[in-house]
Amino acid sequence: MRRAYISGFTGSAGTVVITKDKAALWTDGRYFLQAEKQLNSSWILMRSGNLGVPTTSEWLNDVLAPGGRVGIDPFLSSSDAAEELKEAISKKNHELVYLYDLNLVDGIWKESRPKPPSKPIRVHDLKYAGLDVASKLSSLRSELVDAGSPAIVISMLDEVAWLLNMRGSDVPHSPVTYAYLIVEIDRATLFVDDAKVTPDVMNHLKNAGVELKPYDSILSAIKRLTTLVMQTHSRTTKD
């Protein structure tokens, strides 16, 4: 939605990069014609995969003066992609800045912004799920112990749905809901909008030992985990 709002391009795949005086959109061959029609003259269309078309990092290194700062929303990028971008732009002494507190598009999108999906979550019946939530969490915790890890943060929506035997309707044609899940050795926490949690789902999660917290409190929980991981690593090193 943010990409469509800021650029006018409504295709399902694309990357937008905006500098102080330029704006570019990268998309693949499925959407070249659509992007040509939807982008206005202030946009540069980057036809990904075509000969001579730069990557986002190559373009940034070309158009920015050395020593620039490039911001990204860390919630919309994988760790590998962010590290790759960070390394690539460092060749021109650019700094990658993680914008944890505010997506810049959200900062200007004040009117006509759609409300977040709020359709209720439903329990996926055990006869279809095959394994109950407690069994799945137990298996996952065994993997954590074997890996010497105190916790795992799960952001893939289909993985959250499978692990907790839940289904949602937040994404068209996909039975998932927007949520994060943190599984630790002795606890599991689901971060989700509580307006979506029906009494049936509440009981389902409670019986599985899963706590509920607000969707937007995930960052503070990750910060707590970071401290926990550092302490665990320190004890392991000393031992």
Secondary structure as UniProt FT lines:
FT   HELIX           2..7
FT   STRAND          15..18
FT   STRAND          23..27
FT   HELIX           29..31
FT   HELIX           32..38
FT   TURN            41..42
FT   STRAND          44..47
FT   TURN            48..49
FT   TURN            51..52
FT   HELIX           56..63
FT   TURN            66..67
FT   STRAND          69..72
FT   HELIX           74..76
FT   HELIX           79..89
FT   HELIX           90..92
FT   STRAND          95..98
FT   HELIX           104..108
FT   STRAND          122..123
FT   HELIX           126..129
FT   HELIX           133..147
FT   STRAND          151..154
FT   HELIX           157..163
FT   TURN            164..165
FT   STRAND          166..167
FT   TURN            172..173
FT   STRAND          180..184
FT   STRAND          188..191
FT   HELIX           194..196
FT   HELIX           199..207
FT   TURN            208..209
FT   STRAND          210..213
FT   HELIX           215..217
FT   HELIX           218..238
//
